[in-house]
Amino acid sequence: MSDQYGYGSYDPNQPQHNDQYQQGGQFQQPSGPQNDSFFVNYMGAEQGPMGYGQLQQMAAAGQLKPETLVRSASGGHPFQAKQVPGLFSDKEWVMALILSIVLGGIGVDRFYLGYTGLGIAKLLTLGGCGIWSLIDIILIAMRKVPDANGRQLS
């Protein structure tokens, strides 16, 4: 079973291997974005091919935005970079900003992003008497706060 971009889905009932696996007597590379190349659309021109590792580095450095169009080298239509598994967080930037504005004083924004310890501290201090909440609103609005895994919000 695969998704619309040709990547297989994770099945907990199937054995998982990090290298090659045998299917039909032949060794094959497992399907997934780590073994694919991508073309990135910059200002109307495709650049690439780029490996998955390069895309990860570009996303971490802020050079690749979640809305940037990419295309798999194996074919298909362009899609947003946030749809490549593991490049960006599954947490939405807009949702984090709304939670920070509305419920940031009790730490809900930090809980949402996966920072449980900071969420508890923010809850107990009531958002640092409002100062911490204001700083978080500004940081989230500027897209400077990643999720707990260090990935940029999508």
Wavefront OBJ file of the C-alpha trace (Angstrom):
o trace
v 0.000 0.000 0.000
v 1.336 3.443 -0.872
v 0.167 7.027 -0.683
v -0.409 9.380 -3.596
v 3.323 10.094 -3.957
v 4.357 6.462 -4.170
v 5.728 6.110 -0.644
v 4.794 3.040 1.309
v 2.951 3.416 4.571
v 4.254 2.048 7.840
v 2.756 -1.314 8.797
v 3.562 -2.422 12.373
v 2.833 -6.053 11.448
v 5.593 -6.131 8.827
v 9.269 -6.454 9.779
v 11.112 -3.158 9.376
v 14.694 -2.991 8.102
v 16.971 -0.006 7.688
v 18.876 -1.327 4.705
v 17.697 -3.654 1.955
v 14.964 -6.251 2.110
v 14.286 -9.329 0.030
v 11.157 -9.572 -2.059
v 10.646 -12.276 -4.658
v 14.239 -13.495 -4.295
v 15.747 -10.084 -5.151
v 17.087 -7.389 -2.892
v 15.383 -4.025 -3.318
v 15.663 -0.672 -1.653
v 12.711 0.076 0.642
v 10.343 2.705 -0.708
v 10.232 6.052 1.018
v 11.460 9.603 0.707
v 14.942 8.784 2.076
v 15.765 6.857 -1.116
v 14.232 9.301 -3.575
v 15.488 12.422 -5.292
v 13.475 15.604 -5.587
v 13.275 18.644 -7.819
v 12.558 21.908 -5.998
v 10.626 24.722 -7.685
v 12.363 28.079 -7.060
v 10.826 31.132 -8.729
v 9.236 29.051 -11.475
v 12.325 26.976 -12.312
v 13.033 23.447 -11.098
v 16.367 22.859 -9.412
v 17.780 19.455 -8.641
v 17.824 16.591 -8.317
v 18.334 16.857 -4.579
v 18.480 14.014 -2.098
v 16.293 13.734 0.977
v 19.226 14.751 3.210
v 19.682 17.969 1.254
v 15.978 18.768 1.637
v 16.249 18.191 5.401
v 19.204 20.560 5.629
v 17.417 23.193 3.569
v 14.288 22.915 5.743
v 16.320 23.170 8.965
v 18.143 26.261 7.643
v 14.881 27.914 6.592
v 15.772 27.826 2.893
v 12.891 25.460 2.116
v 9.431 26.632 3.145
v 6.507 24.236 3.740
v 4.617 25.781 0.776
v 7.504 25.335 -1.691
v 6.588 23.011 -4.538
v 8.704 19.876 -4.952
v 8.443 16.977 -7.349
v 9.706 13.460 -6.927
v 12.345 12.429 -9.461
v 10.404 9.208 -9.958
v 7.650 11.267 -11.597
v 4.319 12.705 -10.693
v 2.881 16.125 -10.122
v 4.453 18.807 -7.916
v 3.294 18.944 -4.290
v 4.055 21.064 -1.234
v 7.269 20.282 0.637
v 5.328 19.838 3.896
v 3.866 16.637 2.403
v 7.279 14.935 2.298
v 7.354 12.797 5.458
v 9.822 13.966 8.104
v 10.801 17.317 6.578
v 8.441 19.507 8.558
v 6.494 19.146 11.760
v 2.995 17.718 11.776
v 2.079 20.767 13.882
v 0.551 23.725 12.063
v 2.018 27.215 12.459
v -1.385 28.926 12.353
v -2.786 26.655 15.072
v 0.244 27.307 17.300
v -0.198 31.063 16.813
v -3.929 30.946 17.626
v -3.296 28.828 20.734
v -0.540 31.210 21.820
v -2.788 34.264 21.470
v -5.881 32.724 23.085
v -4.498 30.257 25.650
v -0.789 31.117 25.809
v -1.086 32.411 29.365
v -1.697 28.872 30.615
v 0.884 27.181 28.364
v -1.399 25.413 25.891
v 0.776 26.560 22.971
v 3.852 24.879 24.473
v 1.916 21.680 25.204
v 0.745 21.659 21.563
v 4.327 21.980 20.290
v 5.466 19.106 22.511
v 7.302 21.115 25.172
v 5.575 19.567 28.183
v 8.029 20.923 30.768
v 7.797 24.468 29.443
v 4.011 24.128 29.265
v 3.838 23.194 32.941
v 6.195 26.040 33.898
v 4.155 28.492 31.852
v 0.949 27.196 33.450
v 2.297 27.562 37.001
v 3.601 31.087 36.389
v 0.539 32.148 34.346
v 2.699 32.839 31.334
v 5.414 34.554 33.343
v 2.860 37.180 34.405
v 2.065 37.761 30.735
v 5.597 38.600 29.634
v 6.453 35.032 28.584
v 3.137 34.798 26.726
v 3.852 37.986 24.776
v 7.343 36.788 23.873
v 5.953 33.437 22.699
v 3.346 35.151 20.518
v 6.100 37.174 18.846
v 8.422 34.161 18.417
v 5.693 31.935 16.996
v 4.462 34.705 14.670
v 8.014 35.081 13.339
v 8.275 31.257 12.898
v 11.239 31.058 15.284
v 9.832 28.259 17.492
v 10.224 24.696 16.163
v 8.347 21.692 17.510
v 9.858 19.485 20.236
v 11.649 17.422 17.556
v 13.376 20.513 16.157
v 11.384 20.524 12.917
v 9.970 23.742 11.448
v 6.196 24.145 11.790
v 4.209 23.532 8.624
l 1 2 3 4 5 6 7 8 9 10 11 12 13 14 15 16 17 18 19 20 21 22 23 24 25 26 27 28 29 30 31 32 33 34 35 36 37 38 39 40 41 42 43 44 45 46 47 48 49 50 51 52 53 54 55 56 57 58 59 60 61 62 63 64 65 66 67 68 69 70 71 72 73 74 75 76 77 78 79 80 81 82 83 84 85 86 87 88 89 90 91 92 93 94 95 96 97 98 99 100 101 102 103 104 105 106 107 108 109 110 111 112 113 114 115 116 117 118 119 120 121 122 123 124 125 126 127 128 129 130 131 132 133 134 135 136 137 138 139 140 141 142 143 144 145 146 147 148 149 150 151 152 153 154
